[in-house]
Amino acid sequence: MTLQARFILSVSMVVLVSLVTLGQKRQDALQQFISYEDGSYVDSLHELTIYVIPSVVKYKWDSPRSLYRSYIRNMRRSLFNNHTYLLGHAFIELRSPLIPGTLLTGMSASSRQEQRHHVLKDKYGMAILGAVLQGRMETLEELVEKKEKYARRGDLAFIRVWINEAAVVRLLRFFKAYHSTFGNEEVNLPSYGGAFWPRYKGEGAGCSAFAVSFLDVAGLMRQYFDEWKIEIDIPMEIMGGPYNDYHKVRIRDVKKLKSWSDGNGEAHTTYEPFEIFDPSLMFDWIHDTWNVYRQEDNPAIRPVLENDSHGLIFDARDIPVPENEELFFERPDRSVFIDYYRRVYLESFENH
């Protein structure tokens, strides 16, 4: 072998080893979310599934008073059970021949105690709905167990979408970019909160926003989003903590309000606009839609039962992905929650 040939071979080996090492590091980082031993999924179908779990007691969003009462009922029902979700839950599963197994993950608050402390000690009042909290990405291992547990109870429903390969590639790009910030233990950014939308640059997510964002990234089912969403204007008088000059909100102040703000006044001064996807609304929507389409011989939406869980299957394989859209973009509107997050956390992170 000539000297030139040996040199080219040496360089090629260095490049190959570097690529293998980089791929291994990436796989190690994502290992907790992906099953690499799943050999049951061998056909060419790509699937995105959104799982939803309702709250123990259905939340009543009619007024601050009714919401507070339903929150207390949920707290009492789950007081001695740390394995329930106070606000319900949603998470995603992505299966594809492009993934050597199953991607299964969701967003969760790191500690229920942090939420209770802000409500009971710091007197956040209704600011707790959008408060910035420490969060974490749930692992495949724990969600496999929860899928089985909540299915046995009848408290699991799902939306499954058959998608194309381009959609899978786009979703994996989105997930890896999100994970690089909020799945990285070295990045100490609060990542959980009802005001977050994960497609806005630098923002984390609540559990339901995280799940719905996968549909949004692929341009799927957007026509149904409003049916799963709660939109309210929170009076600033019941907003506390750092989101309203550290005003302390007494419980009786919340309980006496029988309506939300009517939108008159100045946004972010007299009221704070707020919206959130409610897992219980999503759960009920799945069941209602399931009952409608089970009567049809060839439904466009296929109702299925899987492990006693009601599910809907949508065929979106012919729907093109919105490649003209960026995966992440700037937030178009103000939020007192995000203003605080940017000022206290995100600007410091970006400067380093």
Secondary structure by P-SEA (a helix, b strand, c coil): ccaaaaaaaaaaaaaaaaaaaaaaaaaaaaccccccccccccccbbbbbbbbbccccccccccaaaaaaaaaaaaaaaccccccccccccccccccccccbbbbcbbbbccaaaaaaaaccccccccccccbbbbbbbcaaaaaaaaaaaaaaccccbbbbbccaaaaaaaaaaaaaaaaccccccccccccccccccccccccccaaaaaaaaaaaaccccccccccbbbbbbccccccccccccccccaaaaaaccccccccccccccbbbbbbbbaaaaaaaaaaaaaaacccccccbbbbbcccccbbbbbccccccccccccccccccccaaaaaaaaccaaaaaac
